[in-house]
Amino acid sequence: MYYFVERSVAILKPRQPFLDWINNSFDDLNQEITLESIRIDCNSYLIPEVEEIEDGINFVDEKFADLFALELASWTEDENTWPVELTLKKFWEWFDVEIYPTMVDITNDEPENTLH
């Protein structure tokens, strides 16, 4: 049996400014990093369940600073290499956001908090 999970998903897809930051911050990369490669391997975040995509975007707006920091920290935790100002405007310049309102668990495991 499958279960609807009472969460939605936000996926952050880096844009060119994020790639530029990577290429300007790391001299020891083994291979060239392309925008296509970092947009394929993206982080996804569980957010509160939303019915409308706009509600998910509003939640991302509220949490943009945390999300921005998580994305930067996925490359380096050295905050000295991070951009000086992490603004909402810069967040939207650096990332495309996809919201997926419905999440279904298709594993065979029954959710632990299901009431019988």
C-alpha positions, 0 to 999 in steps of 0.5 A, a space after each residue: 500500500 502507498 501512503 500520501 506524505 503530508 509534506 510537499 517538496 521544494 527543489 532548488 536548481 542553481 543558476 549561472 551566478 551559483 556556478 560562477 561562485 563555484 568556479 571562482 571559489 574552488 581552484 582544486 576541482 577535478 573537472 569542469 563544473 557545468 550548469 547542466 551538471 549542477 542542475 541535474 544533481 539538486 537538493 530537495 527539501 521537504 516543506 509543509 504540505 501545500 495545495 497551491 504552488 504559490 504557497 510553497 514559493 511563499 514558504 521558500 521566501 520565508 526560509 530563503 536564508 536557511 536554504 541559501 546557507 544550506 546550498 552554499 554549505 553543500 560546497 563548503 562550510 567556510 563562510 568566508 567564501 560565501 557571498 557577503 550578502 545573502 538577500 532574497 533578491 540574490 537568492 532568486 537570481 541564484 536559484 530556480 525553485 520547483 514546488 511539488 505539492 504531492 508526495 507519495 511514499 511508494 516503499 513497502 514500509 508503513 509510516 511509523 506514525 500511522 494510526 490503525 
